Amino acid sequence: MSTMIPPPPQQFVQPPKRKRFGWLALIIAVACSLAVGSCTGALARGGSGTAGVPAPTVTKTVTAKAAPAEKPAEEEKPTEPAEEPEEPAGLADGTYEVGVDVEPGRYKTVVPDDSFGCYWARLKDDSGEFEAIIANENGEPGSRMSVTIKKSDGFFESRNCGEWKRSD
């Protein structure tokens, strides 16, 4: 017969205690943040952080004399017709709806020397999707750009290209 040796008793090892972030420390941190934020906000508004007392409202009633009876209005002379409207201003940066904001036609511009990232696009719609682009181009400072906006286009977009002038 063999003798069995019992296994040694297991010793329970207690894990090291972690220091917990106390509620008191959290409350103090929140209170300090609120105090700093309110002081900063008051100083940003140009105030001293204290509210002034509003001035009292005074109401004074004054009785006015009746106005004299009106004289019949004189006949107005017809004005001369206004001069013919000036040529519409060119197109600046923005997105224009064809037929509403911009008429179909050929437009030209010279990209300003201080303008970087000139981009124009003829668009089917204003969804912002890649599939909406019919045609587009990028231009360098000083380069001459030309685009023909068609009736079938939905929108025309221009950024940093200067002022587009109609040329047809």
Rosetta blueprint (number, residue, H / E / L):
1 M L
2 S L
3 T L
4 M L
5 I L
6 P L
7 P L
8 P L
9 P L
10 Q L
11 Q L
12 F L
13 V L
14 Q L
15 P L
16 P L
17 K L
18 R L
19 K L
20 R L
21 F L
22 G L
23 W H
24 L H
25 A H
26 L H
27 I H
28 I H
29 A H
30 V H
31 A H
32 C H
33 S H
34 L H
35 A H
36 V H
37 G H
38 S H
39 C H
40 T H
41 G H
42 A H
43 L H
44 A H
45 R L
46 G L
47 G L
48 S L
49 G L
50 T L
51 A L
52 G L
53 V L
54 P L
55 A L
56 P L
57 T L
58 V L
59 T L
60 K L
61 T L
62 V L
63 T L
64 A L
65 K L
66 A L
67 A L
68 P L
69 A L
70 E L
71 K L
72 P L
73 A L
74 E L
75 E L
76 E L
77 K L
78 P L
79 T L
80 E L
81 P L
82 A L
83 E L
84 E L
85 P L
86 E L
87 E L
88 P L
89 A L
90 G L
91 L E
92 A L
93 D L
94 G E
95 T E
96 Y E
97 E E
98 V E
99 G L
100 V L
101 D L
102 V E
103 E L
104 P L
105 G E
106 R E
107 Y E
108 K E
109 T E
110 V E
111 V L
112 P L
113 D L
114 D L
115 S L
116 F L
117 G L
118 C E
119 Y E
120 W E
121 A E
122 R E
123 L E
124 K L
125 D L
126 D L
127 S L
128 G L
129 E L
130 F H
131 E H
132 A H
133 I E
134 I E
135 A E
136 N E
137 E E
138 N E
139 G E
140 E L
141 P L
142 G L
143 S L
144 R E
145 M E
146 S E
147 V E
148 T E
149 I E
150 K L
151 K L
152 S L
153 D L
154 G L
155 F E
156 F E
157 E E
158 S E
159 R E
160 N L
161 C L
162 G L
163 E L
164 W E
165 K E
166 R E
167 S L
168 D L
